Structures are given as C-alpha cells and as structure tokens.
Amino acid sequence: MATAVASRSTSAAGLLSLLSDPSPDLQAAALTGLDAVVGVFWAQIAGALPELEARAEDASFKDAGLAALLASKVKGGGWRE
C-alpha cells in the first residue's frame, strides 16, 4: 500500500521518515516503498545513504538485502525500469 501512495507523491520524505521508526516492519515497508520510487526520488533518498548502509550491514535486520540494493541504486543515480 505504501508503494501506491508514494508513486503519486511529489516527495519521498514520508517514506524516508519511516526509516527512523523503531519498528523493523515499518522500516521494511519504507524500504519497499523507496525501492519503488528510487528512479524518481534518488536524489532525496541519497540523504539517507548512511541509514540505508547501516541497515544493509545489520545482520539482524531481515531486509538487509533490500537496504543494500536500494543503497546501490541510489549510488548509481537511481534506476529506471
């Protein structure tokens, strides 16, 4: 559901704010939503690279792979489908 809302948005700010939520489930939902809009909002998401990389390196975070993928896409200037 977050993906549908974010794709009509003019900013990734709402999804980015969820990365700071203590709930791993909300963080995972934020990553999924951000992955869906990285091609448009990669420059905004770039500000969260330290957070993305921290989650990617956290072996206890269930979506570490998605965090790593998103960080990689942002470093590459976004990814257009």
Phi, psi and omega in degrees: 000323179299327181297316181296320180291316183294327183292341178261001184276164175254008181203153175262008187302318180298315178293319179298324180295331179291340178296336180270355180292142180291343182279119177300329179293319177290324176297318179295320178296321178297317179298318179297315179295318180294323178298327181287337184242009184299330179296333181262319188249024184302325181294322176291318183293333181303330178296342180259012181307316179302319178293317179298316181293324177297318179291324179296328181269355181273105183296339180274350180275120187297336181250035179300324179296320178292322177297319178294318178298314180296317178299320179296318178297319180294316179298331179274007178085026180090166181224118181264134180279000000 
